[in-house]
Amino acid sequence: MFDVFDDLPEAELEQLAAVMKETAVEAGTCVITDGDFGYSLYCIEDGVAEVVVDGVPSPPLVRGDTFGEIGLLVTGRRTATVNARTELRLLSLFEHDFQTIRSGVPEAERALRRLGGERLSS
């Protein structure tokens, strides 16, 4: 599935899959903007996304990568701008859906918070 969710129990994966929405994004589209409110996270099913943090390009995100977890779970604000380099196929997890299943996905929340913490500390 997605790298951040590799070690999750099957029951948690099923709950996440039930609330995630598939989204297609055209190449050149801005998916999230640094400083905006973070109300969702995204998992890349296919395509390549460019990431810019504080005006500095970061390594691109590809199939299996996740982004948006910092704004959703840690700061409430976006800490990077992410643009679609190619057409993207994404799975989206919105805050209201996450809140609905939160108590049933503790390992997923821990994994996402860990990922966000690692990104903030680098």
C-alpha positions in Angstrom: 0.0 0.0 0.0 1.8 3.1 1.2 5.2 3.1 3.0 3.9 4.8 6.2 1.3 2.1 6.6 3.5 -0.9 5.9 3.3 -2.3 9.4 -0.3 -1.6 10.2 -2.7 -4.3 11.3 -5.2 -5.4 8.6 -8.2 -4.0 10.6 -6.7 -0.5 10.6 -5.9 -0.7 6.9 -9.5 -1.6 6.2 -10.8 1.3 8.2 -8.5 3.7 6.4 -9.4 2.4 3.0 -13.1 2.8 3.8 -12.8 6.5 4.3 -10.1 7.5 1.9 -11.2 9.2 -1.4 -9.4 8.8 -4.7 -8.5 12.1 -6.4 -6.9 12.8 -9.8 -4.7 15.9 -10.1 -3.4 17.3 -13.4 0.3 17.9 -13.9 1.3 21.5 -12.9 -1.4 21.7 -10.2 -0.6 22.9 -6.7 -1.9 20.3 -4.3 -1.0 22.0 -1.0 0.5 25.4 -0.2 2.9 26.3 2.6 1.1 28.2 5.3 -2.4 27.1 4.4 -4.6 25.2 7.0 -4.0 21.5 6.9 -7.2 19.6 6.8 -6.2 16.5 4.8 -3.3 14.2 3.9 -2.5 12.5 0.7 -1.0 9.2 -0.4 0.4 8.9 -3.9 -1.0 6.0 -5.9 0.7 7.1 -9.1 2.8 10.0 -10.4 5.5 12.4 -9.1 5.1 15.4 -6.9 7.5 18.3 -6.4 8.1 19.5 -2.8 9.3 23.0 -1.8 10.1 23.7 1.9 11.0 27.3 2.8 11.7 28.0 -0.8 14.1 25.1 -1.2 13.2 22.1 -3.4 13.2 18.8 -1.6 13.4 15.3 -3.1 10.3 14.5 -5.1 7.5 12.3 -3.8 6.5 9.2 -5.7 4.2 6.2 -5.6 3.8 5.0 -2.0 4.7 8.3 -0.4 2.5 10.3 1.8 2.2 14.1 2.5 0.1 16.5 4.4 0.3 14.6 7.8 2.1 17.5 9.5 -0.7 20.0 8.9 -3.4 17.4 9.7 -1.9 16.0 12.9 0.9 18.2 14.2 0.8 21.9 13.4 -2.6 22.5 11.8 -0.8 24.4 8.9 1.0 23.3 5.8 4.8 23.3 6.1 5.6 22.8 2.4 4.2 23.4 -1.0 3.5 20.3 -3.1 2.9 20.5 -6.9 2.0 17.8 -9.3 5.1 17.3 -11.6 3.1 14.6 -13.5 -0.6 13.7 -13.4 -1.2 12.3 -9.9 -3.6 9.7 -8.6 -4.0 10.3 -4.9 -5.9 8.8 -2.0 -7.1 11.6 0.3 -7.8 11.4 4.0 -9.8 14.4 5.3 -9.8 15.5 8.9 -13.5 14.9 9.5 -13.2 11.3 8.2 -10.0 10.7 10.2 -11.8 11.9 13.4 -14.6 9.5 12.7 -12.2 6.5 12.7 -9.4 7.8 14.9 -10.0 5.6 18.0 -9.9 2.5 15.7 -6.6 3.3 14.0 -4.1 4.1 16.8 -1.1 2.5 14.9 -1.9 4.6 11.8 -2.0 7.8 13.9 1.3 6.9 15.6 2.9 6.1 12.2 1.7 9.4 10.7 2.8 11.4 13.7 6.2 9.7 13.6 6.6 10.6 9.9 5.6 14.2 10.6 8.0 14.5 13.5 10.9 13.1 11.3 10.1 15.6 8.6 9.9 18.5 11.0 13.3 17.6 12.6 15.1 17.4 9.2 
